[in-house]
Amino acid sequence: MSFYSGIDLHSNNHVVVVIDEEDNKVMDKRIDNNLNATLALLAPYKEQIKSVAIESTFNWYWLVDGLIEHGYQVELVNTAAVNNTMA
């Protein structure tokens, strides 16, 4: 089964969500801004995660770079520009 992750990044913490290919939430947790904590949280899903979407208006460099360095496919999302076609 494939998984997808979304991360809402704030100034000192972020919310990490993992969903499966049927949109079922399998993990949802707020953690401090720490790359090692994020990697540990995503580790059980790493082989099945197809992409990580990160929403942030600032301070995203450390997280995007760190995830890419550890083999994750990362997309930086501008929520103001997302066309929500889901009903």
Number of C-alpha atoms within 10 A of each C-alpha: 7 14 21 20 23 20 22 15 22 16 12 10 13 20 17 21 20 21 17 16 12 9 10 10 14 13 14 15 11 14 15 14 17 13 15 11 12 20 16 11 18 20 12 10 17 19 12 13 21 15 16 24 19 23 18 18 13 9 12 16 11 11 19 19 13 16 19 13 10 10 10 19 14 18 14 16 17 12 12 6 7 8 7 7 5 4 3
